[in-house]
Amino acid sequence: MLWRSSKAGGWPYPMQGRPGYTRIRTPYVSDTDAARVAEDTSRLTADPDLCLDALLASTGRTATPTPSLTK
């Protein structure tokens, strides 16, 4: 990564072919199609807390708070 020294704290410039840079190409999707897909797949979303609770219950475990490291 290159740093731009003229900016306070530096300014990261990810470079193609170097670690930290990922090039992603996606096709154009119209707003109408995006809205339709979002509506059609909205049932596939789930609350991560509920998923974790269900997983823990299926294994006989429970979520316990992390013990305090202070005395």
PyMOL Python script that loads the backbone (N, CA, C, O; Angstrom):
from pymol import cmd

cmd.read_pdbstr("""\
ATOM      1  N   MET A   1       0.836  -1.166   0.000  1.00  0.00           N
ATOM      2  CA  MET A   1       0.000   0.000   0.000  1.00  0.00           C
ATOM      3  C   MET A   1       0.892   1.244   0.000  1.00  0.00           C
ATOM      4  O   MET A   1       1.891   1.291   0.718  1.00  0.00           O
ATOM      5  N   LEU A   2       0.547   2.209  -0.771  1.00  0.00           N
ATOM      6  CA  LEU A   2       1.288   3.463  -0.785  1.00  0.00           C
ATOM      7  C   LEU A   2       0.585   4.463   0.110  1.00  0.00           C
ATOM      8  O   LEU A   2      -0.637   4.430   0.258  1.00  0.00           O
ATOM      9  N   TRP A   3       1.362   5.352   0.705  1.00  0.00           N
ATOM     10  CA  TRP A   3       0.783   6.346   1.600  1.00  0.00           C
ATOM     11  C   TRP A   3       1.044   7.732   1.057  1.00  0.00           C
ATOM     12  O   TRP A   3       2.161   8.049   0.647  1.00  0.00           O
ATOM     13  N   ARG A   4       0.030   8.546   1.054  1.00  0.00           N
ATOM     14  CA  ARG A   4       0.130   9.921   0.599  1.00  0.00           C
ATOM     15  C   ARG A   4       0.515  10.774   1.803  1.00  0.00           C
ATOM     16  O   ARG A   4      -0.290  10.965   2.713  1.00  0.00           O
ATOM     17  N   SER A   5       1.717  11.274   1.809  1.00  0.00           N
ATOM     18  CA  SER A   5       2.214  11.986   2.982  1.00  0.00           C
ATOM     19  C   SER A   5       1.600  13.370   3.143  1.00  0.00           C
ATOM     20  O   SER A   5       1.684  13.954   4.223  1.00  0.00           O
ATOM     21  N   SER A   6       0.983  13.910   2.092  1.00  0.00           N
ATOM     22  CA  SER A   6       0.416  15.254   2.202  1.00  0.00           C
ATOM     23  C   SER A   6      -0.870  15.277   3.035  1.00  0.00           C
ATOM     24  O   SER A   6      -1.323  16.352   3.427  1.00  0.00           O
ATOM     25  N   LYS A   7      -1.455  14.133   3.305  1.00  0.00           N
ATOM     26  CA  LYS A   7      -2.659  14.046   4.128  1.00  0.00           C
ATOM     27  C   LYS A   7      -2.261  13.657   5.543  1.00  0.00           C
ATOM     28  O   LYS A   7      -1.398  12.801   5.738  1.00  0.00           O
ATOM     29  N   ALA A   8      -2.887  14.282   6.521  1.00  0.00           N
ATOM     30  CA  ALA A   8      -2.588  13.970   7.916  1.00  0.00           C
ATOM     31  C   ALA A   8      -2.918  12.509   8.192  1.00  0.00           C
ATOM     32  O   ALA A   8      -4.020  12.053   7.887  1.00  0.00           O
ATOM     33  N   GLY A   9      -1.989  11.788   8.754  1.00  0.00           N
ATOM     34  CA  GLY A   9      -2.213  10.390   9.079  1.00  0.00           C
ATOM     35  C   GLY A   9      -2.038   9.461   7.893  1.00  0.00           C
ATOM     36  O   GLY A   9      -2.157   8.245   8.044  1.00  0.00           O
ATOM     37  N   GLY A  10      -1.762   9.999   6.729  1.00  0.00           N
ATOM     38  CA  GLY A  10      -1.579   9.155   5.554  1.00  0.00           C
ATOM     39  C   GLY A  10      -2.893   8.840   4.869  1.00  0.00           C
ATOM     40  O   GLY A  10      -3.955   8.915   5.487  1.00  0.00           O
ATOM     41  N   TRP A  11      -2.828   8.500   3.633  1.00  0.00           N
ATOM     42  CA  TRP A  11      -4.014   8.193   2.827  1.00  0.00           C
ATOM     43  C   TRP A  11      -3.712   6.919   2.066  1.00  0.00           C
ATOM     44  O   TRP A  11      -2.853   6.931   1.184  1.00  0.00           O
ATOM     45  N   PRO A  12      -4.382   5.822   2.371  1.00  0.00           N
ATOM     46  CA  PRO A  12      -4.034   4.562   1.711  1.00  0.00           C
ATOM     47  C   PRO A  12      -4.469   4.547   0.245  1.00  0.00           C
ATOM     48  O   PRO A  12      -5.584   4.951  -0.085  1.00  0.00           O
ATOM     49  N   TYR A  13      -3.595   4.088  -0.611  1.00  0.00           N
ATOM     50  CA  TYR A  13      -3.893   3.895  -2.025  1.00  0.00           C
ATOM     51  C   TYR A  13      -3.675   2.424  -2.356  1.00  0.00           C
ATOM     52  O   TYR A  13      -2.545   2.027  -2.640  1.00  0.00           O
ATOM     53  N   PRO A  14      -4.725   1.601  -2.328  1.00  0.00           N
ATOM     54  CA  PRO A  14      -4.525   0.205  -2.700  1.00  0.00           C
ATOM     55  C   PRO A  14      -4.129   0.101  -4.171  1.00  0.00           C
ATOM     56  O   PRO A  14      -4.693   0.799  -5.013  1.00  0.00           O
ATOM     57  N   MET A  15      -3.195  -0.736  -4.476  1.00  0.00           N
ATOM     58  CA  MET A  15      -2.704  -0.890  -5.835  1.00  0.00           C
ATOM     59  C   MET A  15      -3.071  -2.276  -6.354  1.00  0.00           C
ATOM     60  O   MET A  15      -2.950  -3.266  -5.633  1.00  0.00           O
ATOM     61  N   GLN A  16      -3.517  -2.343  -7.599  1.00  0.00           N
ATOM     62  CA  GLN A  16      -3.857  -3.620  -8.204  1.00  0.00           C
ATOM     63  C   GLN A  16      -2.630  -4.524  -8.227  1.00  0.00           C
ATOM     64  O   GLN A  16      -1.524  -4.073  -8.525  1.00  0.00           O
ATOM     65  N   GLY A  17      -2.830  -5.803  -7.910  1.00  0.00           N
ATOM     66  CA  GLY A  17      -1.744  -6.763  -7.911  1.00  0.00           C
ATOM     67  C   GLY A  17      -0.942  -6.795  -6.623  1.00  0.00           C
ATOM     68  O   GLY A  17      -0.017  -7.597  -6.495  1.00  0.00           O
ATOM     69  N   ARG A  18      -1.278  -5.936  -5.661  1.00  0.00           N
ATOM     70  CA  ARG A  18      -0.582  -5.928  -4.377  1.00  0.00           C
ATOM     71  C   ARG A  18      -1.539  -6.419  -3.288  1.00  0.00           C
ATOM     72  O   ARG A  18      -2.756  -6.348  -3.458  1.00  0.00           O
ATOM     73  N   PRO A  19      -1.001  -6.913  -2.179  1.00  0.00           N
ATOM     74  CA  PRO A  19      -1.869  -7.371  -1.092  1.00  0.00           C
ATOM     75  C   PRO A  19      -2.827  -6.269  -0.647  1.00  0.00           C
ATOM     76  O   PRO A  19      -2.451  -5.099  -0.576  1.00  0.00           O
ATOM     77  N   GLY A  20      -4.054  -6.649  -0.352  1.00  0.00           N
ATOM     78  CA  GLY A  20      -5.039  -5.694   0.123  1.00  0.00           C
ATOM     79  C   GLY A  20      -5.916  -5.134  -0.967  1.00  0.00           C
ATOM     80  O   GLY A  20      -6.864  -4.405  -0.674  1.00  0.00           O
ATOM     81  N   TYR A  21      -5.636  -5.447  -2.205  1.00  0.00           N
ATOM     82  CA  TYR A  21      -6.440  -4.935  -3.320  1.00  0.00           C
ATOM     83  C   TYR A  21      -7.219  -6.077  -3.930  1.00  0.00           C
ATOM     84  O   TYR A  21      -6.644  -7.102  -4.298  1.00  0.00           O
ATOM     85  N   THR A  22      -8.510  -5.907  -4.040  1.00  0.00           N
ATOM     86  CA  THR A  22      -9.352  -6.907  -4.675  1.00  0.00           C
ATOM     87  C   THR A  22     -10.185  -6.218  -5.738  1.00  0.00           C
ATOM     88  O   THR A  22     -10.898  -5.256  -5.452  1.00  0.00           O
ATOM     89  N   ARG A  23     -10.096  -6.700  -6.940  1.00  0.00           N
ATOM     90  CA  ARG A  23     -10.869  -6.129  -8.037  1.00  0.00           C
ATOM     91  C   ARG A  23     -12.142  -6.940  -8.195  1.00  0.00           C
ATOM     92  O   ARG A  23     -12.100  -8.158  -8.371  1.00  0.00           O
ATOM     93  N   ILE A  24     -13.258  -6.262  -8.133  1.00  0.00           N
ATOM     94  CA  ILE A  24     -14.555  -6.928  -8.260  1.00  0.00           C
ATOM     95  C   ILE A  24     -15.295  -6.297  -9.434  1.00  0.00           C
ATOM     96  O   ILE A  24     -15.434  -5.077  -9.509  1.00  0.00           O
ATOM     97  N   ARG A  25     -15.756  -7.120 -10.326  1.00  0.00           N
ATOM     98  CA  ARG A  25     -16.569  -6.635 -11.444  1.00  0.00           C
ATOM     99  C   ARG A  25     -17.959  -7.237 -11.315  1.00  0.00           C
ATOM    100  O   ARG A  25     -18.121  -8.450 -11.174  1.00  0.00           O
ATOM    101  N   THR A  26     -18.930  -6.386 -11.367  1.00  0.00           N
ATOM    102  CA  THR A  26     -20.310  -6.852 -11.294  1.00  0.00           C
ATOM    103  C   THR A  26     -21.088  -6.272 -12.475  1.00  0.00           C
ATOM    104  O   THR A  26     -20.826  -5.149 -12.906  1.00  0.00           O
ATOM    105  N   PRO A  27     -22.032  -7.034 -12.988  1.00  0.00           N
ATOM    106  CA  PRO A  27     -22.834  -6.521 -14.100  1.00  0.00           C
ATOM    107  C   PRO A  27     -23.793  -5.436 -13.623  1.00  0.00           C
ATOM    108  O   PRO A  27     -24.143  -5.386 -12.444  1.00  0.00           O
ATOM    109  N   TYR A  28     -24.213  -4.574 -14.534  1.00  0.00           N
ATOM    110  CA  TYR A  28     -25.194  -3.554 -14.202  1.00  0.00           C
ATOM    111  C   TYR A  28     -26.531  -4.224 -13.926  1.00  0.00           C
ATOM    112  O   TYR A  28     -26.953  -5.111 -14.669  1.00  0.00           O
ATOM    113  N   VAL A  29     -27.186  -3.805 -12.872  1.00  0.00           N
ATOM    114  CA  VAL A  29     -28.518  -4.297 -12.524  1.00  0.00           C
ATOM    115  C   VAL A  29     -29.403  -3.076 -12.340  1.00  0.00           C
ATOM    116  O   VAL A  29     -29.078  -2.169 -11.575  1.00  0.00           O
ATOM    117  N   SER A  30     -30.517  -3.062 -13.045  1.00  0.00           N
ATOM    118  CA  SER A  30     -31.417  -1.910 -12.948  1.00  0.00           C
ATOM    119  C   SER A  30     -32.038  -1.850 -11.557  1.00  0.00           C
ATOM    120  O   SER A  30     -32.105  -2.860 -10.856  1.00  0.00           O
ATOM    121  N   ASP A  31     -32.487  -0.671 -11.163  1.00  0.00           N
ATOM    122  CA  ASP A  31     -33.132  -0.502  -9.862  1.00  0.00           C
ATOM    123  C   ASP A  31     -34.353  -1.402  -9.740  1.00  0.00           C
ATOM    124  O   ASP A  31     -34.617  -1.952  -8.671  1.00  0.00           O
ATOM    125  N   THR A  32     -35.096  -1.552 -10.828  1.00  0.00           N
ATOM    126  CA  THR A  32     -36.296  -2.397 -10.815  1.00  0.00           C
ATOM    127  C   THR A  32     -35.933  -3.852 -10.538  1.00  0.00           C
ATOM    128  O   THR A  32     -36.572  -4.512  -9.718  1.00  0.00           O
ATOM    129  N   ASP A  33     -34.899  -4.351 -11.231  1.00  0.00           N
ATOM    130  CA  ASP A  33     -34.475  -5.739 -11.016  1.00  0.00           C
ATOM    131  C   ASP A  33     -33.906  -5.931  -9.613  1.00  0.00           C
ATOM    132  O   ASP A  33     -34.169  -6.949  -8.974  1.00  0.00           O
ATOM    133  N   ALA A  34     -33.133  -4.968  -9.132  1.00  0.00           N
ATOM    134  CA  ALA A  34     -32.560  -5.067  -7.792  1.00  0.00           C
ATOM    135  C   ALA A  34     -33.661  -5.111  -6.737  1.00  0.00           C
ATOM    136  O   ALA A  34     -33.576  -5.885  -5.783  1.00  0.00           O
ATOM    137  N   ALA A  35     -34.688  -4.289  -6.902  1.00  0.00           N
ATOM    138  CA  ALA A  35     -35.809  -4.276  -5.960  1.00  0.00           C
ATOM    139  C   ALA A  35     -36.569  -5.601  -6.004  1.00  0.00           C
ATOM    140  O   ALA A  35     -36.989  -6.111  -4.966  1.00  0.00           O
ATOM    141  N   ARG A  36     -36.745  -6.154  -7.196  1.00  0.00           N
ATOM    142  CA  ARG A  36     -37.461  -7.437  -7.335  1.00  0.00           C
ATOM    143  C   ARG A  36     -36.680  -8.558  -6.653  1.00  0.00           C
ATOM    144  O   ARG A  36     -37.255  -9.369  -5.929  1.00  0.00           O
ATOM    145  N   VAL A  37     -35.376  -8.600  -6.886  1.00  0.00           N
ATOM    146  CA  VAL A  37     -34.549  -9.645  -6.269  1.00  0.00           C
ATOM    147  C   VAL A  37     -34.541  -9.494  -4.748  1.00  0.00           C
ATOM    148  O   VAL A  37     -34.629 -10.486  -4.025  1.00  0.00           O
ATOM    149  N   ALA A  38     -34.436  -8.267  -4.266  1.00  0.00           N
ATOM    150  CA  ALA A  38     -34.464  -8.033  -2.819  1.00  0.00           C
ATOM    151  C   ALA A  38     -35.775  -8.508  -2.217  1.00  0.00           C
ATOM    152  O   ALA A  38     -35.786  -9.144  -1.162  1.00  0.00           O
ATOM    153  N   GLU A  39     -36.872  -8.203  -2.880  1.00  0.00           N
ATOM    154  CA  GLU A  39     -38.186  -8.632  -2.388  1.00  0.00           C
ATOM    155  C   GLU A  39     -38.320 -10.157  -2.438  1.00  0.00           C
ATOM    156  O   GLU A  39     -38.804 -10.775  -1.489  1.00  0.00           O
ATOM    157  N   ASP A  40     -37.889 -10.754  -3.544  1.00  0.00           N
ATOM    158  CA  ASP A  40     -38.015 -12.207  -3.710  1.00  0.00           C
ATOM    159  C   ASP A  40     -37.149 -12.994  -2.736  1.00  0.00           C
ATOM    160  O   ASP A  40     -37.480 -14.133  -2.407  1.00  0.00           O
ATOM    161  N   THR A  41     -36.051 -12.415  -2.271  1.00  0.00           N
ATOM    162  CA  THR A  41     -35.137 -13.142  -1.384  1.00  0.00           C
ATOM    163  C   THR A  41     -35.165 -12.648   0.063  1.00  0.00           C
ATOM    164  O   THR A  41     -34.361 -13.096   0.880  1.00  0.00           O
ATOM    165  N   SER A  42     -36.069 -11.741   0.386  1.00  0.00           N
ATOM    166  CA  SER A  42     -36.103 -11.178   1.739  1.00  0.00           C
ATOM    167  C   SER A  42     -36.358 -12.240   2.803  1.00  0.00           C
ATOM    168  O   SER A  42     -35.973 -12.056   3.958  1.00  0.00           O
ATOM    169  N   ARG A  43     -36.988 -13.324   2.442  1.00  0.00           N
ATOM    170  CA  ARG A  43     -37.257 -14.400   3.405  1.00  0.00           C
ATOM    171  C   ARG A  43     -35.985 -15.139   3.806  1.00  0.00           C
ATOM    172  O   ARG A  43     -35.993 -15.902   4.772  1.00  0.00           O
ATOM    173  N   LEU A  44     -34.897 -14.924   3.079  1.00  0.00           N
ATOM    174  CA  LEU A  44     -33.643 -15.617   3.351  1.00  0.00           C
ATOM    175  C   LEU A  44     -32.809 -14.941   4.433  1.00  0.00           C
ATOM    176  O   LEU A  44     -31.750 -15.449   4.802  1.00  0.00           O
ATOM    177  N   THR A  45     -33.266 -13.814   4.940  1.00  0.00           N
ATOM    178  CA  THR A  45     -32.512 -13.125   5.986  1.00  0.00           C
ATOM    179  C   THR A  45     -32.885 -13.691   7.349  1.00  0.00           C
ATOM    180  O   THR A  45     -33.989 -14.198   7.543  1.00  0.00           O
ATOM    181  N   ALA A  46     -31.966 -13.601   8.274  1.00  0.00           N
ATOM    182  CA  ALA A  46     -32.218 -14.095   9.633  1.00  0.00           C
ATOM    183  C   ALA A  46     -31.413 -13.268  10.626  1.00  0.00           C
ATOM    184  O   ALA A  46     -30.346 -12.748  10.301  1.00  0.00           O
ATOM    185  N   ASP A  47     -31.935 -13.156  11.822  1.00  0.00           N
ATOM    186  CA  ASP A  47     -31.248 -12.451  12.902  1.00  0.00           C
ATOM    187  C   ASP A  47     -30.102 -13.339  13.395  1.00  0.00           C
ATOM    188  O   ASP A  47     -30.356 -14.454  13.850  1.00  0.00           O
ATOM    189  N   PRO A  48     -28.849 -12.876  13.316  1.00  0.00           N
ATOM    190  CA  PRO A  48     -27.719 -13.698  13.743  1.00  0.00           C
ATOM    191  C   PRO A  48     -27.825 -14.157  15.194  1.00  0.00           C
ATOM    192  O   PRO A  48     -27.387 -15.263  15.512  1.00  0.00           O
ATOM    193  N   ASP A  49     -28.391 -13.342  16.082  1.00  0.00           N
ATOM    194  CA  ASP A  49     -28.542 -13.752  17.478  1.00  0.00           C
ATOM    195  C   ASP A  49     -29.482 -14.944  17.600  1.00  0.00           C
ATOM    196  O   ASP A  49     -29.230 -15.858  18.384  1.00  0.00           O
ATOM    197  N   LEU A  50     -30.570 -14.937  16.823  1.00  0.00           N
ATOM    198  CA  LEU A  50     -31.502 -16.065  16.867  1.00  0.00           C
ATOM    199  C   LEU A  50     -30.855 -17.324  16.300  1.00  0.00           C
ATOM    200  O   LEU A  50     -31.084 -18.424  16.802  1.00  0.00           O
ATOM    201  N   CYS A  51     -30.051 -17.162  15.257  1.00  0.00           N
ATOM    202  CA  CYS A  51     -29.348 -18.314  14.686  1.00  0.00           C
ATOM    203  C   CYS A  51     -28.371 -18.903  15.692  1.00  0.00           C
ATOM    204  O   CYS A  51     -28.280 -20.123  15.832  1.00  0.00           O
ATOM    205  N   LEU A  52     -27.638 -18.040  16.393  1.00  0.00           N
ATOM    206  CA  LEU A  52     -26.682 -18.521  17.390  1.00  0.00           C
ATOM    207  C   LEU A  52     -27.407 -19.219  18.536  1.00  0.00           C
ATOM    208  O   LEU A  52     -26.974 -20.277  18.992  1.00  0.00           O
ATOM    209  N   ASP A  53     -28.505 -18.632  19.001  1.00  0.00           N
ATOM    210  CA  ASP A  53     -29.284 -19.269  20.068  1.00  0.00           C
ATOM    211  C   ASP A  53     -29.772 -20.651  19.643  1.00  0.00           C
ATOM    212  O   ASP A  53     -29.707 -21.599  20.426  1.00  0.00           O
ATOM    213  N   ALA A  54     -30.260 -20.772  18.408  1.00  0.00           N
ATOM    214  CA  ALA A  54     -30.755 -22.064  17.911  1.00  0.00           C
ATOM    215  C   ALA A  54     -29.614 -23.073  17.820  1.00  0.00           C
ATOM    216  O   ALA A  54     -29.789 -24.241  18.166  1.00  0.00           O
ATOM    217  N   LEU A  55     -28.443 -22.626  17.354  1.00  0.00           N
ATOM    218  CA  LEU A  55     -27.290 -23.520  17.262  1.00  0.00           C
ATOM    219  C   LEU A  55     -26.859 -23.988  18.639  1.00  0.00           C
ATOM    220  O   LEU A  55     -26.611 -25.175  18.845  1.00  0.00           O
ATOM    221  N   LEU A  56     -26.767 -23.059  19.582  1.00  0.00           N
ATOM    222  CA  LEU A  56     -26.357 -23.436  20.933  1.00  0.00           C
ATOM    223  C   LEU A  56     -27.363 -24.375  21.574  1.00  0.00           C
ATOM    224  O   LEU A  56     -26.977 -25.334  22.242  1.00  0.00           O
ATOM    225  N   ALA A  57     -28.657 -24.109  21.377  1.00  0.00           N
ATOM    226  CA  ALA A  57     -29.694 -24.979  21.947  1.00  0.00           C
ATOM    227  C   ALA A  57     -29.608 -26.378  21.350  1.00  0.00           C
ATOM    228  O   ALA A  57     -29.826 -27.361  22.058  1.00  0.00           O
ATOM    229  N   SER A  58     -29.293 -26.486  20.055  1.00  0.00           N
ATOM    230  CA  SER A  58     -29.222 -27.797  19.415  1.00  0.00           C
ATOM    231  C   SER A  58     -28.030 -28.614  19.892  1.00  0.00           C
ATOM    232  O   SER A  58     -28.026 -29.839  19.768  1.00  0.00           O
ATOM    233  N   THR A  59     -27.018 -27.944  20.439  1.00  0.00           N
ATOM    234  CA  THR A  59     -25.838 -28.648  20.936  1.00  0.00           C
ATOM    235  C   THR A  59     -25.853 -28.792  22.453  1.00  0.00           C
ATOM    236  O   THR A  59     -24.925 -29.353  23.036  1.00  0.00           O
ATOM    237  N   GLY A  60     -26.920 -28.280  23.099  1.00  0.00           N
ATOM    238  CA  GLY A  60     -27.016 -28.372  24.544  1.00  0.00           C
ATOM    239  C   GLY A  60     -26.219 -27.310  25.274  1.00  0.00           C
ATOM    240  O   GLY A  60     -26.067 -27.384  26.494  1.00  0.00           O
ATOM    241  N   ARG A  61     -25.714 -26.339  24.564  1.00  0.00           N
ATOM    242  CA  ARG A  61     -24.941 -25.266  25.192  1.00  0.00           C
ATOM    243  C   ARG A  61     -25.816 -24.035  25.359  1.00  0.00           C
ATOM    244  O   ARG A  61     -26.901 -23.937  24.786  1.00  0.00           O
ATOM    245  N   THR A  62     -25.326 -23.109  26.146  1.00  0.00           N
ATOM    246  CA  THR A  62     -25.998 -21.820  26.289  1.00  0.00           C
ATOM    247  C   THR A  62     -24.950 -20.723  26.175  1.00  0.00           C
ATOM    248  O   THR A  62     -23.769 -20.941  26.446  1.00  0.00           O
ATOM    249  N   ALA A  63     -25.387 -19.575  25.780  1.00  0.00           N
ATOM    250  CA  ALA A  63     -24.474 -18.435  25.704  1.00  0.00           C
ATOM    251  C   ALA A  63     -24.261 -17.909  27.105  1.00  0.00           C
ATOM    252  O   ALA A  63     -25.215 -17.536  27.789  1.00  0.00           O
ATOM    253  N   THR A  64     -23.015 -17.878  27.531  1.00  0.00           N
ATOM    254  CA  THR A  64     -22.697 -17.359  28.854  1.00  0.00           C
ATOM    255  C   THR A  64     -21.853 -16.105  28.679  1.00  0.00           C
ATOM    256  O   THR A  64     -21.041 -16.026  27.758  1.00  0.00           O
ATOM    257  N   PRO A  65     -22.040 -15.133  29.552  1.00  0.00           N
ATOM    258  CA  PRO A  65     -21.238 -13.913  29.435  1.00  0.00           C
ATOM    259  C   PRO A  65     -19.766 -14.200  29.657  1.00  0.00           C
ATOM    260  O   PRO A  65     -19.412 -15.099  30.419  1.00  0.00           O
ATOM    261  N   THR A  66     -18.924 -13.456  29.007  1.00  0.00           N
ATOM    262  CA  THR A  66     -17.481 -13.579  29.184  1.00  0.00           C
ATOM    263  C   THR A  66     -17.108 -13.098  30.572  1.00  0.00           C
ATOM    264  O   THR A  66     -17.544 -12.028  30.996  1.00  0.00           O
ATOM    265  N   PRO A  67     -16.303 -13.879  31.288  1.00  0.00           N
ATOM    266  CA  PRO A  67     -15.927 -13.442  32.635  1.00  0.00           C
ATOM    267  C   PRO A  67     -15.111 -12.152  32.579  1.00  0.00           C
ATOM    268  O   PRO A  67     -14.347 -11.914  31.644  1.00  0.00           O
ATOM    269  N   SER A  68     -15.296 -11.347  33.590  1.00  0.00           N
ATOM    270  CA  SER A  68     -14.572 -10.085  33.679  1.00  0.00           C
ATOM    271  C   SER A  68     -13.096 -10.357  33.965  1.00  0.00           C
ATOM    272  O   SER A  68     -12.761 -11.232  34.764  1.00  0.00           O
ATOM    273  N   LEU A  69     -12.233  -9.612  33.317  1.00  0.00           N
ATOM    274  CA  LEU A  69     -10.790  -9.775  33.526  1.00  0.00           C
ATOM    275  C   LEU A  69     -10.267  -8.812  34.590  1.00  0.00           C
ATOM    276  O   LEU A  69      -9.086  -8.843  34.934  1.00  0.00           O
ATOM    277  N   THR A  70     -11.147  -7.959  35.108  1.00  0.00           N
ATOM    278  CA  THR A  70     -10.736  -7.021  36.151  1.00  0.00           C
ATOM    279  C   THR A  70     -11.019  -7.615  37.520  1.00  0.00           C
ATOM    280  O   THR A  70     -11.900  -8.462  37.662  1.00  0.00           O
ATOM    281  N   LYS A  71     -10.287  -7.182  38.510  1.00  0.00           N
ATOM    282  CA  LYS A  71     -10.496  -7.692  39.870  1.00  0.00           C
ATOM    283  C   LYS A  71     -11.363  -6.757  40.663  1.00  0.00           C
ATOM    284  O   LYS A  71     -11.649  -7.021  41.831  1.00  0.00           O
TER     285      LYS A  71
END
""", "prot")
cmd.dss("prot")
cmd.show_as("cartoon", "prot")
cmd.util.cbc("prot")
cmd.orient("prot")
